[in-house]
Amino acid sequence: MDAREVINRLKEHGYKITPQRQEIINVLVQENRHITVEDIHSKISRRYANLSMDTVYRNVGVLERLNVLSRADFGDGKGRYKLVDRERHRHHLICLKCGCSLEMDFCPLDHIDRREISDKNFHIIRHNFEIYGYCAACRGREG
């Protein structure tokens, strides 16, 4: 999803495009990785010194509710956000150090016997599957 698509989605739902909201979108597009609200705030606060962390949290919440952002938790309790790619359903390998995410070329759910799920009378609406570890670059830096 690019900035134009995000802005269109916001407008469709009656949201104004403020300079701060535009900056949040720009950071998410430029980073193209899972990033914390704190990281977003620190990148924007250089230009908007009076931008509150609460404003960034609220805007990230709006984007998540509009299904523009996907949320990942690296196990430290901090949400990390990345723009959703609408082209296809994706799963990721996520680096716990730098936050980069590598797409997997398949959906693990396709390899599960769905009878085990349907036998439990459970209907799947959506799912997430991420694997956490360290990318080659971060492993190389520790050597």
ABEGO torsion letter per residue (X at the ends): XBAAAAAAAAAAAGBBBBAAAAAAAAAAAAAGBBBBAAAAAAAAAAABAABBAAAAAAAAAAAAAAGABBBBBAGAGBBBBBBBBAABBBBBBBBAAAGBBBBBABBAAAABBAAAAAAAGBBBABBBBBBBBBBAAAAAAAX
